[in-house]
Amino acid sequence: MAVAALLGGLSAAKAENYPTRAIRLLVGFPAGGPADIPARAVAGKLAEALGTPVVVENKPGAGGLLATRPSGAVP
């Protein structure tokens, strides 16, 4: 009986729509390069499919490694 009450409460909980803010697509190479052009095409399709803005952010340097690090991380 307690399990049924618990499961009933879970189904009544309202989930947030995902994503709730713009998505950042990180590219580890300079803007306008061979990696940037397909990334912008993918970002456009993602934005259409999800109904949320997708921002392409270029972080060139260290052979693409800088784009994999969290913001403000010390190498």
N, C-alpha and C positions, 0 to 999 in steps of 0.2 A: 504494500500500500504506500509506504514511504517512497519507494523508488518511482512509482507512478506519479506521485505528486511532484517529485523532483524533476522528472522528465517533462511533465506538463509545464512546469515553470521555465524550463530551458527553451521549449518551443515558443513560448510567449515572448521571450527576450528578443528585442529587435536588433538585428545586425546592422552595422553601418555599411553604407555603400562603399565599395573599394574601387578605386583609390579615392581618398578624400582630398587630395591636393595634387598639384602638378608632379609629373614623374620626370626625374633627371636621368637622361641617358648619357653616360660618360664615355667619351672617346679618347683614347690615349695618344692621339696623333693630332697634328695641326689642322685647323679648319681649311676646307677646300682640297684636302688630300684624298688619296684613294680609299681611306677608311672612313672619312667624313661623309662622302657622298652617299654611300649605301645606308649609313646610320641615319641620315636625314630622311631618306625614303622610308626606312622602317619606322622612324618616329612619326611620320605623317600617317602611316597605316595604323599604328598603335593608337594615335590620338582619335582617329575615326572610330576604331573598334571599341575603345574604352569610354569615349566621350569625355576625356580629360586631356588637358594640354600635356604634351611631351616636349621637354626642353633638351636640346642636344648641347652638352657642355664639353668643350674640347680642353683636355689637360695634357698637352704634349710634354715630353721629357722623360728621360731615363728609359727609353725604349718602350714606352707605354705603361711603365710601372706606376707612375704618379697617379694615373686614373684608378688604380686598384686600391690605393690607400685612402683611409677615411680623411675627411677634411681636418687639417691642423695636425696630422700625425707626423711625428719626427722620424725620418728615415733611419 
